[in-house]
Each structure stands twice: as C-alpha cells, then as structure tokens.
C-alpha cells in the first residue's frame, strides 16, 4: 500500500487541524534551536536506514518534548508532529545526507510514501508512545483476566473486535471518540495477530476436533468414489512393493493402478489423486496429495510420502 501526502493536501490538513492555541506557541527561531539540540545531542543520524526514518524520529522527539507537559488532544499532538515534518523535513533530510553520504532525493520530503514495513509512521503519536504499554496491558488482559478465558465463547474475528474494544480506552486515555473507528483499525494492525494467535491456542482442541470431523466427512465421500470408480481396492504387498488393483481385476502388472516402493513413493498409472478429490474445492495439487495420503493412512494403514504420475 502506498499513500502519498501531497503538498497541497498537507497544507490543508495543517490549517484545518492545528488549533489556534498551538499555533501561538510556534516560534520558528525557538523550535529551530530545539531541533538542532535534538539532532546534535540525542540522535545518531547514520544509525537510521534512510532519511525518511531519521526525519520521522526527529520530528517525533520534537513533538514529545514540546508538548510533554501540555494537556492537548491526541489529534492536536498528531497535527503538531505533521507540522514539524512540514517545517523541518527538508532541513533534516539535508542534515542526514550530509552526515551519512547519501544523495538527497529530488522529491519533497513531505511526499511521504508509507509501506507496510513503515506502518509505524502513520500510527498516531498518542499510540506510538504507548506501544510498550499496549503490549503489557494486552498480555495481562489475555493471560490474567476473564477476558482471556472468554476466548472460547467468541468466533475468532469477533474476539479480536471484543478485546480491542476493551483495550483501546485502557491505554489511550485522551482518545477522541469521533476517531474510534480509525483507532480500532490501527490496533488491529498492531495487535490483531497476537490476539488471533491467543484465540487459536485457547481453541486448539475444538479446532482439531472440527478439522477431524471435516476430514472424516471427506473420507466418507472418497470411500464412495473408490466404490464407484474402482469397485473397491485389491491391495497386495510383496517384493518390497505395495500394489493397488481394482477389486475385480486380475492381479497382473497391466492392471496395476498404483504401486508404492519401500521409500514411501506412490507411482500412479492412473491419477487416483485427482479422481478421489474431484468433488472438493482444493486450491493446489500439493494439498490434494496430502489429503489422499491421509485417506490411505486412515482407511488402509498405508503411509505415502510422495506421488508420481506414471512409471
């Protein structure tokens, strides 16, 4: 996903969202001195992979230091951060490139391209400063409260929504509730996978049971296919080879439909994998072979490691 914040969009955003109170505090000379102190004494530019990361961190530190003791909304904090990027972005990028020997890109620093790997850059500052706290509170919530025990009472996606609804106000105290939907989506990106993993661990027994039930239903269908397509199987095991014939065929080499060697490789003269799975929606040949292997193990006690068409 690429999101490009253009010059005009950025200016409009600033004018509409930065409060008059904050704008009065913005003395360019003072903020320039503050920024120089940050980059000279609190940062090592060349430890950052690129200028964009350096700019983001410097502006975040500036925002935190400037507004640390001021009671402002999360939205104003984010607006201040973006204003820092607007004011100091090119200055910081030049500083980074001069220090670290990188060529300055021709496009404006304010054209911030955000990929999945740079997701942190679009997380509101009110969230970014609490990432460690969010992780700790979530762990405590899942492992030491009734919320964790309730994982078995919800479907997976509903449980993720349920936990995030409780977690959000626990860690974001100054949330603007008009933005709650946006915050919920951000939290799903941040901790959704952790919650899903916890849900799966708590529901592993029922998931296994459900998978086993599903396999048994498919095996029953495959039983019917074996009867209809082959009249059943006649299986022999001699000379280190296990051979499969149609039930009523003579035990002759020309009638072999499949044979397995001692290494577990099943050679097919007919594509019984496709035949046994033709009524199922299976996305790949590999998964079809895996299902047929499980079927032969369950129904005939035959261990198949791989398949090969023709021999």
Residue pairs with C-beta under 8 A, 6 or more apart in sequence:
1 114
1 115
1 116
2 113
2 114
2 115
3 112
3 113
3 114
3 122
4 111
4 112
4 113
5 13
5 110
5 111
5 112
6 110
6 111
7 108
7 110
7 111
10 82
10 86
10 110
11 86
13 79
13 82
14 79
14 82
14 83
14 86
17 75
17 76
17 78
17 79
18 76
18 79
18 80
18 83
19 72
19 76
19 79
21 72
22 72
22 76
22 79
22 80
25 66
26 83
28 87
31 62
31 66
31 84
31 87
31 88
34 62
34 65
34 66
35 58
35 62
35 84
35 88
35 91
35 92
38 58
38 61
38 62
38 65
39 45
39 58
39 92
39 95
42 61
43 54
43 57
43 58
43 61
45 54
45 95
45 96
45 99
45 100
46 99
46 100
48 54
48 57
48 96
50 102
51 92
51 93
51 96
51 97
51 102
51 104
51 105
51 109
52 109
52 112
52 113
52 118
52 121
53 118
54 92
54 93
54 96
55 85
55 88
55 89
55 92
55 93
55 96
55 109
56 85
56 121
58 88
58 92
59 81
59 84
59 85
59 88
59 89
59 92
60 81
60 125
60 128
62 84
62 88
63 77
63 80
63 81
63 84
63 125
64 125
64 129
66 80
67 76
67 77
67 80
72 80
73 174
73 176
74 124
74 125
74 126
74 172
74 174
74 175
74 176
74 179
75 176
75 179
77 124
77 125
77 126
78 124
78 125
78 126
81 125
85 109
85 110
85 112
86 110
89 108
89 109
89 110
90 108
90 109
92 109
93 104
93 105
93 109
94 104
96 102
97 103
97 104
112 121
114 121
114 122
119 189
120 128
123 186
123 190
124 183
124 186
126 172
126 174
126 175
127 134
127 172
127 183
127 186
127 187
127 190
130 171
130 172
131 190
133 171
134 167
134 171
134 187
134 190
134 191
135 191
137 167
137 170
137 171
138 163
138 167
138 191
138 194
138 195
141 147
141 148
141 163
141 166
141 167
141 170
142 148
142 151
142 163
142 195
142 198
147 162
147 163
147 166
148 198
148 202
150 159
150 162
151 159
151 198
151 199
151 202
151 203
152 202
152 203
152 206
154 162
154 199
156 196
156 199
156 200
156 203
159 195
159 199
160 188
160 192
160 195
160 196
160 199
161 184
163 195
164 184
164 187
164 188
164 191
164 192
164 195
165 184
167 187
167 191
168 175
168 180
168 183
168 184
168 187
169 175
172 183
175 183
200 207
215 291
215 294
215 298
218 280
218 291
218 295
219 295
219 298
219 299
221 279
221 280
222 276
222 277
222 292
222 295
222 299
223 299
225 275
225 276
225 278
225 279
226 232
226 233
226 276
229 275
230 246
230 247
230 257
231 246
231 247
231 248
232 246
232 247
233 244
233 245
233 246
233 247
233 300
234 244
234 245
234 246
234 247
234 248
234 249
234 251
235 242
235 243
235 244
235 245
235 300
235 302
236 242
236 243
236 245
236 251
237 243
240 261
240 262
241 259
241 260
241 261
241 262
242 259
242 260
242 302
243 251
243 256
243 258
243 259
243 260
244 256
244 257
244 258
244 259
244 272
245 251
245 255
245 256
245 257
246 255
246 257
249 255
256 269
257 268
257 269
257 270
257 272
258 266
258 267
258 268
258 269
258 270
258 272
259 266
259 267
259 311
260 266
260 267
260 302
260 304
261 267
263 305
264 303
264 304
264 305
264 306
265 304
265 305
265 306
265 307
265 308
266 304
266 306
266 307
266 308
267 307
267 308
267 310
267 311
268 307
268 308
268 309
268 310
268 311
269 310
269 311
271 309
272 292
273 285
273 288
273 289
273 292
273 307
274 288
276 292
276 295
277 288
277 291
277 292
280 288
280 291
282 288
282 291
289 306
289 307
292 304
292 307
293 303
293 304
293 305
296 302
296 304
297 303
297 304
